Amino acid sequence: MSLKSILFLFIPLLTSFLPGEKNGLSKSMERVEGQPVRIEMVTNYGRIVLLLYDETPLHRDNFLKLIENKTYDSLLFHRVIKDFMIQAGDIQSKNADSLSRLGSSDLPYQIPAEIVPTLYHKKGALGAARTNNPQRASSSTQFYIVQGKIQNDSLLTHNENRINQFLARHYAINDPANKPLLDSLELARTNKDSLEINRLDKRINDMVAGYSNFERYRIPEVHRQVYQSIGGSPHLDQNYTVFGEVLEGIEVVDAIAAVETNQQDRPLSQVRILSVRVLDEN
């Protein structure tokens, strides 16, 4: 699965939470410090219980705010790829007909990236969708749950190389020394100069391919063992924010991942989120 396969939507420039209460949460939704946040997501395929990580507080609190506002209730899992992931959160999917193209709608803000080295794309991981933006900022509403597959040593080595290719592009694009080249490309796009765009694209791709001014990533042994036992999608590691995991209902994820889809990876029969709520810890 290429990186472009998970560049889900075009969204506006980086902002913070929508105006409102402290941390984006009302008094009734404020959490007790140190108390795990568990979420119940009921779908027409069954019930999934998710844990939200404290290590990614911006994504955690944004998700809680969306739950409070019932943003996810009745939305579809609009993108499903067996052995990879299931994706939901397009706010236009609630009333979408079978011909609607989904995946490009969310709320008008982004969440700053919270890429934590210890959080990774094992089976059941909850991750935030995003565009190919230089900051790796996340969509306000769209998320995915990893199904993935079992990884052997060869696949892990291959995916480790893919991770470093993505990291090379990220660091190269954000390197101030390369800004003039990127500015030239943006100008060519503004002028719709296809020949110049192609020439500069090639230069940038060559620059990225040879870029080494970053610390190469190695999949930790503890992560490798998990990928070899339960599986996952390791090529996404260190490039997308993981902010939770499935505690119960992984069989529901498997059932959704197995549905028949069209050429745009949209399920032919509706896979719908019926409700989402925070579970009472008392």
N, C-alpha and C positions, 0 to 999 in steps of 0.2 A: 504494500500500500504506500503510494508516494505521499510526500508532504502535501502536495496540492489536494489530495483526496480529503484532507481534513481542514482545508482553509474554507470555512463554511459560509461566511457572509461578509458583506462590506458594511462597516459600521463607522460612525463619526469619530472625530479625534478624541483622545483620552480626556476624560473628566473624572470626577469622583462620584460618590453616591448622589442620588437625587436629593434635593433639599428636603429637610424634615427633621426627625428626631435625632438625638445623639446616636452615632454609629448606624444611622439608618433604621433603627428599631424603635418601636413604641415601648412604653413602660412594661406592657404585658408580655413582650417578647424578649426583654433583656434577660440574659442567661446568668446563672450562678457561676462565678469563677471556679474553674477546675471541674465543673460538672459536664460530662460528655453530652454532646447534642446528638440525639437520635431522631431520625426522620422516618415517617411511614409514608410511602408512596403506593397508593392503590391504583392498579391498572386493570384493564379488562382481561389481562392475562394472569393476574394474581398480585400478591402483595410483596413489596420490596422494602426492607428496613435498611437505612443508610446511616452511617456515622459521619459527621462533619468534623474535620480536623481543626484543632485549636492552632496548629502551626500555620494555618492560612486564614487568619481572622477576617480579612477583607472579603474573601469569597464566602466564608461561613456566614458572616452577617448579611451579605447581599442575598444569599440563598434564603436565609430566615425572613428577610424583608419581603422577598417575592412570595414566600409561603404565606406570610401574614396578609398580603394583598390578594391572595388566591390567584396569582398570575399563572400558575401551572395547571390549575384545575381545568380539565377538558382539553388540554393541548395533546397533540399527537406525538408519538415517536415517528418522526418524518423521514429519518435516514437510518437504515439498518443494513449492516454488512456482516454476514456470518463469519465467525472466527476473527472478528476485529472489534466492533463496538455497535451500540445502539444509541441514537442521538435524538434529543427532544429540546423544546424550549423556543421554537419559532412561534411568536405571539400571534401570527396570522393563521396558525394551523387549526385553531379551535373550530372555525366554521368553513374550513377549506374543502372544496370539492375534489374529486379524484383527479382532476386535470390541473389543479393549481401547482405551480412550481414553488416549493417551500425551501427554506434554509437561509433566507436573506432578510428576515425581520426579527428585530429585538427592540429593547428599549434604548433611548438615545444617550447611552453612556457606556464606558468600558470599565473593567476592574483591573487595576495594576497587577502585573504578573507577580505571583508568589510561588516561584519555582524552588522547591525545597529538595536538596539532594537525597534525603531519606525517604521521600514520597515518590512512588513510582507506579508504573502502569501494569501492575499485576491484575489477574482476572478479578473483576469486581470493583476496580478502581473507579472513582467518580472524578471526571475531569471537566475542565472548562474549554469549550470551543473558542476559536479565535480566528481572526484574519491573519494574513501575512504581514502584520505590522511590525516595525522595527523594535517596538517596546515589548512585544509578545503579550500585550494586554488582552484580557479575556472579554468575550461577549458578556453583556449584562444578563442574559437569560439562557442562552443555549449551553447545554451540557451533554456529556456522553458518559455511558457506563461501559467499561471494557469487558468484552468477552475474551478475545484473543485466542491463543492456542499454545500448546506445549512447545517449549523451545529446547532444542538440543544445543550442544556446544557450537556446532557450525552455524546455526541460525543466530545464536547469541553474538558470535563474532561478527557476522554479517550486520546485525542490527546495531552493534556497537559502532561499526564504521558509519552506518547511516546517521546515528546520533551525532557523530563528530562532523559529518558533512553539514548537517543542519546548524551545528554550533559555529562552524567556520563561516557559514553565510551570515549568521546573526552578528558575530563579532566583526566580520569584514564590513558589513553594511553600516555598522555603528562606529567604525574607526574614522576619526576626523580626517585622517590622511586621504580617505577615499571619498570625502564629501564632494569635491569638484566633479568627479566622474558621475556620481549619483545625481547631482544638480543638472549636469548636462543631459542625462537621461530624462529627467523630469521635464526639462525644456523641450526636448524632442517629442515627448508625449503630448505636451501642451500644443506644439505646432503640428502634431499628427504627421511627423516626418518618419515614415515607416523604414526607410533605408538607414537613417541615423539611429533609430530605435534598435534595429537588428544589429548594427555595428556595435553600439554601446552595450547591448545585452551580452554579446559575445565577449567583449572586454571584461565586463563584470563577472561573467561565469568563469572566465580564465583566472581573474583575480581571486575569486572565491576558492577555486580549485587549488590554488597555490598558497592560500592563506594559512599561516601557522602561528600567528601571534595570540595564542590562547592555550590554556591547559587542556589537553585532550582528556576526554572522559572515559573512564573504565567502569563497566558495570560491576558493582560490588559483589563479592562472592555470596553474601546473604541474599541479594536480589536474584542472582543467577540460580540459586537453589530453588527459590520460589517459582521462577519462570520455568524451571525444569520439572517442577512437581505439579503446579496447578495451571501454569500458563499465563499469558498476558500479551501485551503489545509493546515490547521494550523500545521500539524505534521512536516512540513518542517521548521518552524520558528526557528531562532537562530542557524540553522545548515547549511544553504545555503545563499549565498548572493542574496538579492533582490536589483535590481538596476534600476527599472523603472516600469511603469504601462501603461495599455491601456487607451488612452483617447477617441478614436473612433474605432468602428469596433469590439466590443465584440461579436456581432452576427456572425462575421467571425470566431472568435475563437470557438464559439459554433458549427458552421457548420463544421469546420475542426475536432473538437473533436468527431463529430457524424459519421465520415466516417468509413466504414468497414475495419478492420485490420486483419492481420494474427496472428499466435501464438507469434511472436516476436514484436507485437504491431506496425508493419509497415503497413501503409495504402495500400490497394490492388490497388487503383488507385492513381496516383501521386498527391501529394499536394506540389506545388512548389512555392518558393519565386521568383517572377519575377524581382523585383528590390527593392532597399532600398536607401532612400535619406534623407538628413537633410532638413526639411522644413524651408523656408525663413521666418524669424520673422519680416521682414520689412513690 
